[in-house]
Amino acid sequence: PEAPHNAASLADAAGVSLRTLQDSFQEQLGITPMAYLRQVRLARAHEDLATTDPAQGLSVRDIAYKWGFNHVPRFAAAYRERYGVPPSETLRKV
């Protein structure tokens, strides 16, 4: 999930057409492949934030970038929407 992907690269990796990948994700999960990838990345970022000691020098930005979120304010908004707290609060709780 940390690798830079787009829907076409995911379809290629799966060995199917883009349309087949999109239709399958919609049928099975009710979301697009990229929305699913964002969910996975957000969960992995949450895991890192919850287990990283801030004294190690890692920041919210570092963790967001690691998981492919290149726009930190958007990452923070998505994180807050999903987890109910800003990512910085999760990082401080360690």
Disulfide bonds with the S-S distance in Angstrom:
none
